[in-house]
Amino acid sequence: MASVSIDDLGSGRYKLRWRELVAGPEGAPERTPDGRLTRRSRSLTVVGKDARDEAVTRIRRALLDEGTFELPATADALVANIEKAGVAWLAWKRTRCTPRSVSRYGQHMARFFAAVRDVRGIATTAPVFATVMSRDLLTEVVALWQKEGLSESFVYGCARSALEMWRWVSDDPANYPGVPTPPREAKAVLPRPPIYVAPPAPTLVEADACLRHLPVDAGQTRRIGTFLRYTGLRVFQVIGLRRCDLDLANATLTITEGKSRAEKAEHRTVPVSRHLVAEVLPWVATLPDDALLFPAWGIIGSDRRASIRPDVFRAAWEEATKWDGVRVIAWKPANRVTGRPEHAFRSSFQAALRLGSVPDEVIDALVGHHGRGTRGRHYAGHETLFPRMREAVDGLGAIDWEGPRDRGSAISFTKRRKNDAAP
């Protein structure tokens, strides 16, 4: 006897009922005093049709072979908890991606499962079983995010991470059973990717105006901005620099951080402007070799890096726009929901080199972009471009700390601000 009855509980949940033999003390089937086999009723609740069919097959086979079915400890033993699987996917990502990327994936997963609970009405204390995954679910989640007003890039990134996690989990049915097959074509479920239009980059004159409006008492922020303006590096690459990375005598800089593992492993050395050396010489020359150039709170010897202050840079750009005619679109692109005012220096550096007719391959070598061809990636490294990189950075002018002057009255911009503010 291997019959299994199925009760539909609604919401994709099914209760399976069957009767099985009762084992005696010595393992043999137990019998009643009149010699009949003793049976008992059992039940199991599962989620999803696939899990239901799989459980029925396993129960029937066990009843025919052994007369009894070993009940799993929990109901989700036959169906994976997709939320727990998402945590495992993040742990796997941690072995392959940078901490910044893993943090972004974590945000995507938190946003995704919050939306899943919302559109499917799952309580925060209830598990999210893998059987909820479907094309319709992703479509509804994307529609919810769009209704909430999230940016195109964030919606696309979250949906792509959710699909990647779904595919990773479905590829391991032994550990994550009951996962529906994900769609083969990503574009069948993902929203349209955002279209980025290259915004105009700030000129060096505009970048200098921003630096002038940084607070005088924010000395470390001004120094970070100075490095950004002269090197075109990313912020995290600058705040990760140590004294030993900067060769003052030869005006070179060794970059130990990178956006990718490949860039970080390069530890490339690039020339820097002599003007930068002159700017930083007074305070860099006194630091120990292993000291961070930008430690937290400015404490020399601290091994904790400084935190960037985007709000300070944003306020400086706003002041430069107000007083020096800097274009807003140059530091706050119209096609971006959130601007990155500190990243505008990287744009101004590259734009200045392009205006100086510096070849793209030289600019790529300076700012850490990968070579566009096989030669640049595998055979001729950036060191072959070193003389031209030196020529490019030496062509950058010094920072204009003085600022514009009123030709009629020769009053500096600082005095002009005070006069305009006076009643």
Residue pairs with C-beta under 8 A, 6 or more apart in sequence:
1 19
1 63
2 18
2 59
2 60
2 63
2 64
3 18
4 16
4 17
4 18
4 56
4 59
4 60
5 16
5 17
5 18
6 14
6 15
6 16
6 17
6 52
6 56
7 14
7 15
7 16
7 17
8 14
9 15
9 45
12 47
12 48
12 49
12 131
12 132
13 45
13 46
13 47
14 45
14 46
14 47
14 49
14 52
15 43
15 44
15 45
16 43
16 44
16 45
16 46
16 52
16 55
16 56
16 59
17 41
17 42
17 43
18 41
18 42
18 43
18 59
18 63
18 69
19 39
19 40
19 41
19 42
20 39
20 40
20 42
20 63
20 67
20 68
20 69
21 29
21 30
21 37
21 38
21 39
21 67
21 68
22 29
22 30
22 38
22 39
22 40
22 68
23 29
23 30
23 68
24 30
24 31
29 37
29 38
29 67
30 37
30 38
31 37
31 38
32 38
42 69
42 71
44 55
44 59
44 71
44 72
44 75
44 78
45 75
46 52
46 55
46 75
46 78
46 79
47 75
47 76
47 79
47 129
47 131
47 178
48 79
48 129
48 130
48 131
48 178
49 131
50 131
50 178
50 180
51 78
51 79
51 129
51 131
51 177
51 178
54 78
54 177
54 178
55 78
58 69
58 78
59 69
62 68
62 69
62 70
63 69
72 78
76 127
76 129
78 177
78 178
79 129
79 130
79 131
79 177
79 178
80 129
80 130
80 169
80 175
80 176
80 177
80 178
80 179
81 127
81 128
81 129
81 130
82 128
82 129
82 130
82 132
82 133
82 169
82 176
82 179
83 113
83 127
83 128
84 127
85 130
85 165
85 169
85 176
85 179
86 109
86 112
86 113
86 165
86 169
87 109
88 169
89 109
89 164
89 165
89 168
89 169
90 102
90 105
90 106
90 109
92 168
93 101
93 102
93 105
94 102
97 105
98 259
98 260
98 261
100 236
104 157
105 161
108 157
108 158
108 161
108 162
109 161
109 162
109 165
111 145
111 158
112 141
112 158
112 161
112 162
113 128
115 141
115 144
115 145
116 122
116 128
116 132
116 137
116 141
117 123
117 124
117 128
118 144
119 137
119 140
119 141
119 144
120 132
120 137
122 128
122 132
129 178
130 169
130 176
130 177
130 178
130 179
130 180
131 178
131 180
133 166
133 179
133 180
133 182
134 180
135 183
135 188
135 189
138 159
138 162
138 163
138 189
138 190
139 189
141 159
141 162
142 155
142 159
142 190
142 191
145 154
145 155
145 158
146 155
146 191
150 158
151 194
151 337
151 338
152 191
152 192
152 193
152 194
153 194
153 337
154 337
155 191
156 190
156 191
156 192
156 193
156 194
159 189
159 190
159 191
160 186
160 190
163 182
163 183
163 186
163 189
163 190
166 179
166 182
167 182
169 176
169 179
170 176
170 179
170 180
170 181
170 182
173 179
183 189
196 335
197 335
199 329
199 330
199 333
199 334
199 335
199 336
200 327
200 329
200 330
201 330
201 344
201 347
201 348
201 350
201 351
202 210
202 326
202 327
202 330
202 331
202 344
202 345
202 347
202 348
202 351
203 330
203 348
203 351
203 352
204 229
204 348
204 352
204 396
204 397
205 400
206 320
206 324
206 326
206 327
206 330
206 331
206 348
207 229
207 344
207 345
207 348
208 229
208 399
208 400
208 401
208 403
209 320
209 323
209 324
209 326
209 403
210 225
210 313
210 316
210 317
210 320
210 326
210 331
210 341
210 344
210 345
211 222
211 225
211 226
211 229
211 316
211 399
211 401
212 320
212 324
212 400
212 401
212 403
212 413
213 315
213 316
213 317
213 319
213 320
213 323
213 324
214 221
214 222
214 225
214 312
214 313
214 316
215 221
215 222
215 312
215 316
216 222
218 309
218 312
219 298
220 294
220 298
220 306
221 309
221 312
221 313
223 280
223 283
223 293
223 294
224 235
224 238
224 239
224 294
224 306
224 308
224 342
225 313
225 342
225 345
226 276
226 279
226 280
226 399
227 233
227 238
227 241
227 276
227 280
227 293
228 235
228 238
228 342
228 345
228 346
228 349
229 345
229 348
229 349
229 399
230 272
230 273
230 275
230 276
230 279
230 349
230 393
230 396
231 238
231 253
231 270
231 272
231 276
231 349
231 366
232 345
232 346
232 349
232 350
232 366
232 367
233 255
233 346
233 367
233 368
234 257
234 259
234 343
234 346
234 368
235 308
235 342
235 343
236 257
236 308
237 255
237 257
237 258
237 368
238 293
238 294
239 292
239 293
239 294
239 305
239 306
239 308
240 256
240 257
240 292
240 305
241 253
241 255
241 256
241 292
241 293
241 294
242 256
242 289
242 290
242 291
242 292
242 293
243 284
243 287
243 288
243 289
243 290
243 291
243 292
243 293
244 254
244 289
244 290
245 253
245 254
245 255
245 256
245 293
246 252
246 253
246 254
246 272
246 280
246 284
246 293
247 253
247 254
248 277
248 281
248 284
248 285
251 271
251 272
251 273
251 274
251 276
251 277
252 269
252 270
252 271
252 272
253 269
253 270
253 271
253 272
254 267
254 268
254 269
255 266
255 267
255 268
255 269
255 270
255 368
256 264
256 267
257 264
258 264
258 265
258 266
258 368
259 368
262 370
263 368
263 370
266 368
266 382
268 365
268 368
268 382
269 383
270 365
270 366
270 382
270 389
270 393
271 386
271 389
271 390
271 393
271 394
272 393
273 393
273 394
273 396
274 394
275 396
275 397
275 398
275 399
278 398
279 399
284 293
287 293
287 300
288 300
288 301
291 300
291 301
292 302
292 303
292 305
292 306
294 305
294 306
295 301
295 302
295 303
295 304
295 305
295 306
296 302
296 304
296 305
296 306
296 307
297 306
298 306
308 342
310 340
310 341
310 342
313 341
313 342
314 339
314 341
316 341
317 326
317 331
317 332
317 341
317 344
320 326
321 327
321 328
321 331
323 413
323 416
323 417
324 403
324 404
324 413
330 344
330 347
331 339
331 341
331 344
332 339
332 341
333 339
346 367
349 367
349 396
350 363
350 367
352 396
353 362
353 363
353 366
353 392
353 395
354 360
354 363
356 392
356 395
358 388
358 392
358 395
359 388
360 372
361 371
361 372
361 376
361 385
362 385
362 388
362 389
362 392
363 369
363 392
364 370
364 371
364 372
364 376
365 382
365 385
365 389
366 389
366 392
366 393
370 376
370 377
371 377
382 389
402 412
403 412
403 413
403 414
404 413
405 411
405 412
405 413
406 416
411 419
